[in-house]
């Protein structure tokens, strides 16, 4: 399917007439988080491919702060010519606006370019728990004398929301224990203070491989390339269950459509390269791709889903 979209994008650019002189200078990809995290890794992986394709420098600039707002606001104020782009993710783009004022309007300030990749969360317990699979987990949660408890990386974090989304789908209730990041939640699950956890694959994977976590299911509609033996919740009967921590490329609103199409076509080619796919797969991500319109629709659906859950559960920012 990705190759089909690549061909369509190339044909559309050819029919549009002479291409714009883009890029005419260094392209900056703004990451609204500190270096070293998943968003940063995706940005740098894509930047290398684009730099080679365009024969122009593509640099990654980290602008962390305010849950991603600082970086997003910087891109929103940039000249809309395609030379400043945003590597955004599920939290600041579709969750945080439902938790309260963020200082930007995704729909008005940014233009979708392409969905890059999706990383599933994985439901894990300790190997000593009575749950060897999801069916047994549901029985355990329903029959336990007291509600199970679970941790997350914080109120309103994707690890919190995916947990509540699953609990609602399964008709279960559990006690939420919010932490400041995944690391302390992982520590408490290992130590027996928590019963279960939904964590993104990259941070859960080392503990799964070490035999300290038992993985029960992943949350995307396709299996993780690094956990191919772990079923999806959709496979197990949770219809249309597809939740991920995803990454997307966006431009300032007002960027010419022809420029966005050129960037989209180039990024799709980068995503289809073996080197890119191997790098993203190694961190547990499934390569995406597609058109700007598809990304816009996807982000709209994500925003509606998370806003409804936030409102229904009365979730507040930490």
C-alpha positions in Angstrom: 0.0 0.0 0.0 2.9 2.4 0.8 4.3 1.9 -2.7 1.0 2.7 -4.2 0.9 6.0 -2.3 4.5 6.8 -3.4 3.5 6.3 -7.0 0.4 8.5 -6.6 2.4 11.3 -5.0 5.0 11.2 -7.7 2.3 11.3 -10.4 0.6 14.2 -8.7 3.8 16.2 -8.6 4.5 15.5 -12.2 1.1 16.6 -13.3 1.3 19.8 -11.2 4.0 21.2 -13.5 7.5 22.4 -12.7 8.5 21.6 -9.1 9.1 24.4 -6.6 12.7 24.9 -5.6 12.4 23.0 -2.4 14.2 22.7 -0.2 16.2 25.8 -0.9 18.1 25.7 2.4 18.6 23.8 5.6 15.4 22.1 6.9 14.8 22.1 10.6 12.7 19.4 12.3 11.6 20.6 15.7 11.2 17.9 18.4 9.2 19.3 21.4 11.0 17.0 23.9 14.5 16.3 25.2 17.0 14.3 23.2 17.2 10.5 23.5 13.5 9.7 23.7 11.3 7.9 21.1 10.2 11.1 19.4 13.8 12.2 19.1 14.9 8.9 17.7 12.2 8.9 15.0 13.0 12.5 14.1 16.7 11.8 13.6 16.1 8.6 11.7 13.8 10.4 9.2 16.1 13.4 9.1 19.1 11.3 7.9 17.0 9.9 5.0 15.6 13.3 4.0 19.0 14.9 4.0 20.3 12.2 1.6 17.3 12.4 -0.6 17.3 16.2 -0.8 21.1 16.8 -0.7 20.4 19.5 1.8 21.1 19.5 5.6 18.1 18.4 7.7 18.7 19.1 11.3 16.8 18.1 14.4 16.3 20.9 17.0 15.0 19.9 20.5 12.7 22.5 22.1 11.3 20.8 25.2 9.0 22.3 27.8 5.3 22.6 28.8 4.4 19.1 27.7 5.5 19.8 24.1 3.8 23.3 23.8 7.1 25.2 23.5 8.2 23.4 20.4 4.8 23.3 18.8 4.3 27.1 19.3 7.7 27.7 17.8 6.7 25.8 14.6 3.3 27.5 14.5 5.1 30.9 14.4 7.7 29.8 11.8 7.6 31.0 8.2 5.2 28.6 6.4 7.6 27.5 3.6 8.4 24.0 4.6 11.8 24.6 6.0 10.7 24.3 9.6 8.7 21.2 10.5 7.3 19.5 13.6 7.9 16.0 14.8 4.7 15.6 16.9 3.3 12.8 18.9 0.0 11.6 20.3 0.2 13.5 23.6 0.7 17.1 22.6 -1.3 16.8 19.4 -4.4 15.0 20.4 -4.5 14.3 24.2 -3.2 17.5 25.9 -5.7 19.8 24.2 -8.5 17.8 25.9 -6.9 18.2 29.3 -6.9 22.0 29.4 -5.5 25.1 27.7 -2.2 24.4 25.8 -1.5 27.7 24.0 -2.0 26.4 20.4 -4.7 25.1 18.2 -3.5 22.0 16.2 -6.2 22.4 13.6 -5.5 26.1 13.0 -1.8 26.4 13.6 -0.5 23.2 11.9 -0.8 21.4 8.6 -0.6 17.6 8.5 2.2 16.1 6.3 2.5 12.4 7.0 2.1 9.8 9.7 5.5 8.2 10.4 5.1 5.3 12.8 3.0 3.7 15.5 4.3 2.1 18.7 2.0 -0.2 20.6 1.6 -0.3 24.3 1.8 -3.7 25.9 -0.2 -5.1 28.8 2.2 -6.7 31.3 2.1 -8.4 34.7 4.6 -10.1 36.8 5.4 -13.7 35.9 4.0 -14.7 39.4 0.6 -13.3 38.7 -2.4 -15.6 38.0 -2.8 -14.2 34.5 -1.1 -16.2 31.8 -3.2 -14.5 29.1 -5.8 -11.8 28.7 -8.7 -14.1 29.4 -7.2 -15.1 32.7 -6.3 -11.5 33.4 -10.0 -10.5 33.0 -11.0 -13.4 35.3 -8.4 -12.3 37.9 -9.6 -8.7 37.8 -13.2 -9.7 38.2 -12.7 -12.2 41.0 -10.0 -10.5 43.1 -11.3 -9.6 46.5 -10.1 -6.0 46.1 -9.6 -4.0 42.8 -6.3 -4.5 41.0 -4.1 -1.5 40.8 -2.1 -0.3 37.9 0.5 2.4 37.2 1.0 5.0 34.5 3.5 7.6 33.5 1.1 10.3 34.8 -2.5 11.5 34.6 -3.5 12.0 31.0 -0.4 10.2 29.7 -1.1 7.7 26.9 -0.2 4.9 29.3 -3.0 6.1 31.5 -5.5 6.6 28.8 -4.9 3.2 27.1 -5.4 1.5 30.4 -8.7 3.2 31.0 -9.7 2.5 27.4 -9.0 -1.2 27.8 -10.7 -1.4 31.2 -13.8 0.2 29.7 -13.7 -2.2 26.7 -13.4 -5.2 29.1 -16.0 -4.0 31.6 -13.4 -3.8 34.4 -12.4 -1.4 37.1 -9.0 -0.9 38.6 -7.2 1.7 40.8 -5.0 4.1 39.0 -1.6 5.0 40.5 0.0 7.9 38.6 3.7 8.3 38.5 6.1 11.0 37.1 7.3 8.9 34.2 7.4 5.2 33.3 10.5 4.3 35.3 9.0 4.5 38.8 5.9 2.7 37.7 8.0 -0.1 36.2 10.0 -0.3 39.5 6.8 -0.7 41.5 5.4 -3.3 39.2 8.7 -5.3 39.5 8.5 -4.8 43.3 5.0 -6.0 43.6 3.3 -2.7 44.5 1.3 -2.8 41.3 -0.7 -5.6 39.7 -0.4 -4.6 36.0 0.8 -1.9 33.6 0.3 -0.8 30.1 3.6 0.6 28.9 5.0 1.4 25.5 7.0 -1.4 23.9 10.4 0.4 23.9 10.5 0.8 27.7 8.8 -2.5 28.6 10.8 -4.6 26.2 14.0 -5.0 28.2 12.0 -6.3 31.2 10.0 -8.7 29.0 13.2 -10.1 27.4 14.7 -10.5 30.9 11.7 -12.5 32.0 10.6 -10.0 34.6 7.4 -9.0 32.8 4.8 -11.3 31.3 3.4 -9.7 28.1 -0.3 -10.5 27.5 -1.3 -8.4 24.5 -0.3 -5.4 22.4 -2.7 -2.5 21.7 -2.2 -1.9 18.0 -4.2 -3.8 15.3 -1.0 -5.5 14.1 1.6 -7.3 16.2 4.8 -5.6 17.2 7.9 -6.5 15.1 9.9 -7.0 18.4 7.2 -9.1 20.1 5.8 -11.2 17.3 4.6 -13.9 19.6 2.3 -11.5 21.6 -1.2 -11.3 20.3 -3.1 -8.0 19.7 -6.2 -7.2 21.7 -8.1 -7.1 18.5 -7.1 -10.7 17.8 -8.5 -11.7 21.2 -11.9 -10.3 20.5 -11.6 -6.6 21.4 -13.2 -5.3 18.2 -11.5 -2.3 16.6 -9.0 -2.0 19.4 -6.1 0.0 17.9 -4.3 2.3 20.3 -0.7 3.5 19.8 1.9 6.0 20.7 2.3 7.5 17.3 4.6 10.0 15.6 3.8 12.4 12.7 5.3 15.2 10.7 3.5 18.5 10.5 4.2 21.9 9.0 3.1 25.5 9.9 -0.4 26.3 8.7 -0.3 28.1 5.4 2.6 26.1 4.0 1.9 25.7 0.2 0.2 22.5 -0.7 2.8 21.8 -3.4 5.5 21.9 -0.8 3.6 19.7 1.6 3.2 17.1 -1.2 6.9 17.2 -2.0 7.8 16.6 1.6 5.2 13.9 1.9 6.5 12.0 -1.2 10.1 12.2 0.1 9.2 11.0 3.6 7.2 8.1 2.2 10.2 7.0 0.2 12.4 7.3 3.3 9.9 5.2 5.3 10.1 2.5 2.7 13.8 2.2 2.9 15.1 -0.9 4.6 17.4 1.1 6.8 14.6 3.2 8.1 12.3 0.3 8.6 14.9 -1.7 10.5 15.7 1.3 12.8 12.1 1.9 13.7 11.3 -1.8 14.0 14.2 -2.1 16.5 12.4 0.4 18.8 9.2 -1.5 18.5 7.5 0.8 16.0 5.4 -0.1 13.0 6.1 2.1 10.0 3.1 4.0 8.7 3.2 6.5 5.9 0.3 7.8 3.7 -1.1 11.1 2.6 -1.6 14.4 4.4 -5.4 14.0 4.2 -5.1 10.6 5.8 -3.1 12.0 8.7 -5.6 14.8 9.2 -8.4 12.4 9.4 -6.5 10.1 11.8 -5.6 13.0 14.1 -9.2 14.2 14.1 -10.4 10.7 15.1 -7.7 10.4 17.8 -8.6 13.8 19.2 -12.3 12.9 19.4 -11.5 9.5 21.0 -9.3 10.9 23.8 -11.4 13.9 24.5 -14.4 11.7 25.0 -12.5 9.4 27.4 -11.0 12.3 29.3 -14.5 13.9 29.7 -16.2 10.6 30.6 -13.6 9.7 33.2 -13.1 13.2 34.5 -9.3 12.9 33.9 -7.3 15.9 34.9 -3.7 16.9 34.0 -1.1 16.0 36.6 
